[in-house]
Amino acid sequence: MADGARHHPSWTFLTNHARVLLMLARDPGVRLRDVAADCGVTERTVQAIVADLEAGGYVTRRRGSDGRRNRYEINAKAQFRHPAEAGHEIAGLLELLSAPARTGDASPGPPPGPERRTPASAGTAPGGPDARRAARRPGTEE
């Protein structure tokens, strides 16, 4: 963007609830004002999200040792709410997204196990995305 305007995507992979939860996990003593600024929402929205997370058993709010600031404890054993992820603890999400982002040329390498696929074969493997799309279209074959 030549004019320097920030591009805001029309959708993202994470909800504001997930972003707030991750920020509380990264810094249990963070101010909600700072969470709001980083998430791009109002402080009131963050307060409502924290209330939702508390009611759902994901977060416990405690008064800090200074008697002024809140500290947030995350219940990593809490499970996702949506039926598609039922039975999975949020610990995996927290571990994945709370870690510092990788920079530079470091590559995580290929995934472990026999299910490795090269990028060229990823879409054409049996049961892969192309095969599933073809199966949904009448009159198409693999």
C-alpha positions as CSV (number, residue, x, y, z in Angstrom):
1,M,0.0,0.0,0.0
2,A,1.7,3.1,-1.2
3,D,-0.2,5.5,0.9
4,G,0.9,3.9,4.1
5,A,-2.7,2.9,5.1
6,R,-3.0,-0.2,7.2
7,H,-4.7,-3.1,5.5
8,H,-7.4,-4.7,7.7
9,P,-8.4,-8.2,6.5
10,S,-12.1,-9.0,6.4
11,W,-11.6,-12.1,8.5
12,T,-9.0,-13.7,10.7
13,F,-8.3,-17.2,12.1
14,L,-8.6,-16.3,15.7
15,T,-11.5,-14.7,17.5
16,N,-11.1,-11.8,19.9
17,H,-11.8,-14.3,22.8
18,A,-8.8,-16.3,21.6
19,R,-6.6,-13.2,21.3
20,V,-7.5,-12.0,24.8
21,L,-6.9,-15.4,26.3
22,L,-3.5,-15.6,24.6
23,M,-2.5,-12.2,25.9
24,L,-3.5,-13.1,29.4
25,A,-1.5,-16.4,29.1
26,R,1.6,-14.5,27.9
27,D,1.4,-11.9,30.7
28,P,-0.8,-12.8,33.6
29,G,-0.4,-9.2,35.0
30,V,-1.2,-7.4,31.8
31,R,-3.6,-4.4,32.0
32,L,-6.8,-4.8,30.1
33,R,-6.2,-1.4,28.5
34,D,-3.0,-2.8,26.9
35,V,-4.9,-6.0,25.8
36,A,-7.5,-3.8,24.1
37,A,-4.9,-1.7,22.3
38,D,-3.0,-4.8,21.1
39,C,-6.2,-6.6,20.0
40,G,-7.7,-3.5,18.3
41,V,-10.9,-3.5,20.4
42,T,-12.2,-1.3,23.2
43,E,-11.3,-1.8,26.8
44,R,-15.0,-2.5,27.5
45,T,-15.0,-5.3,24.9
46,V,-12.0,-6.8,26.6
47,Q,-13.7,-6.6,30.0
48,A,-16.7,-8.4,28.6
49,I,-14.5,-11.1,27.0
50,V,-12.6,-11.6,30.3
51,A,-16.0,-12.0,32.0
52,D,-17.0,-14.6,29.4
53,L,-13.7,-16.4,29.9
54,E,-14.2,-16.4,33.7
55,A,-17.8,-17.7,33.4
56,G,-16.6,-20.4,31.1
57,G,-13.9,-21.6,33.5
58,Y,-11.0,-20.6,31.2
59,V,-9.7,-17.7,33.4
60,T,-9.5,-16.9,37.1
61,R,-9.0,-13.3,38.1
62,R,-7.1,-12.6,41.3
63,R,-6.0,-9.4,42.9
64,G,-2.2,-9.0,42.5
65,S,0.2,-8.8,45.5
66,D,0.3,-5.0,45.1
67,G,-3.5,-5.0,45.9
68,R,-4.2,-2.9,42.8
69,R,-3.7,-4.8,39.6
70,N,-5.4,-8.0,38.7
71,R,-3.6,-11.2,37.8
72,Y,-5.1,-13.8,35.5
73,E,-4.6,-17.5,35.8
74,I,-5.4,-19.7,32.8
75,N,-7.1,-23.1,33.1
76,A,-5.2,-24.9,30.4
77,K,-7.1,-28.0,31.0
78,A,-10.4,-26.3,29.9
79,Q,-11.7,-27.7,26.7
80,F,-12.8,-25.9,23.5
81,R,-16.5,-25.0,23.4
82,H,-17.3,-25.8,19.8
83,P,-18.4,-29.4,19.0
84,A,-15.8,-29.7,16.2
85,E,-13.0,-29.4,18.8
86,A,-14.9,-31.1,21.7
87,G,-12.5,-33.1,23.9
88,H,-9.5,-31.0,23.1
89,E,-7.9,-28.9,25.9
90,I,-6.9,-25.3,25.1
91,A,-3.4,-26.1,26.3
92,G,-2.3,-27.0,22.8
93,L,-3.5,-23.7,21.4
94,L,-1.8,-21.8,24.2
95,E,1.5,-23.7,23.7
96,L,1.4,-23.1,20.0
97,L,0.6,-19.4,20.0
98,S,2.2,-18.3,23.3
99,A,5.7,-19.2,22.1
100,P,7.8,-16.5,20.6
101,A,7.4,-16.2,16.8
102,R,10.2,-17.7,14.8
103,T,12.2,-15.3,12.7
104,G,15.0,-15.7,10.1
105,D,15.6,-18.7,7.9
106,A,14.9,-21.4,10.6
107,S,12.5,-24.0,9.3
108,P,10.6,-26.4,11.5
109,G,11.4,-29.2,9.0
110,P,9.1,-31.9,7.7
111,P,6.4,-33.3,10.0
112,P,7.3,-36.5,11.8
113,G,5.9,-39.8,10.8
114,P,4.9,-41.6,7.6
115,E,2.3,-39.1,6.6
116,R,4.8,-36.7,5.0
117,R,3.8,-35.3,1.7
118,T,5.6,-33.0,-0.7
119,P,3.9,-29.8,-1.7
120,A,3.5,-31.1,-5.2
121,S,1.6,-34.2,-4.0
122,A,-0.4,-32.5,-1.2
123,G,-3.5,-31.8,-3.2
124,T,-3.5,-34.9,-5.3
125,A,-3.0,-37.5,-2.6
126,P,-5.8,-40.0,-2.1
127,G,-8.3,-38.2,0.2
128,G,-6.5,-34.9,-0.4
129,P,-8.3,-31.6,-1.1
130,D,-8.5,-32.1,-4.9
131,A,-9.8,-35.7,-4.5
132,R,-12.5,-34.5,-2.1
133,R,-13.5,-31.7,-4.5
134,A,-13.7,-34.1,-7.4
135,A,-15.8,-36.4,-5.3
136,R,-18.4,-33.7,-4.8
137,R,-18.7,-32.7,-8.4
138,P,-20.9,-35.1,-10.5
139,G,-19.2,-36.4,-13.7
140,T,-15.6,-35.7,-12.6
141,E,-13.0,-38.3,-12.0
142,E,-9.6,-38.3,-10.4
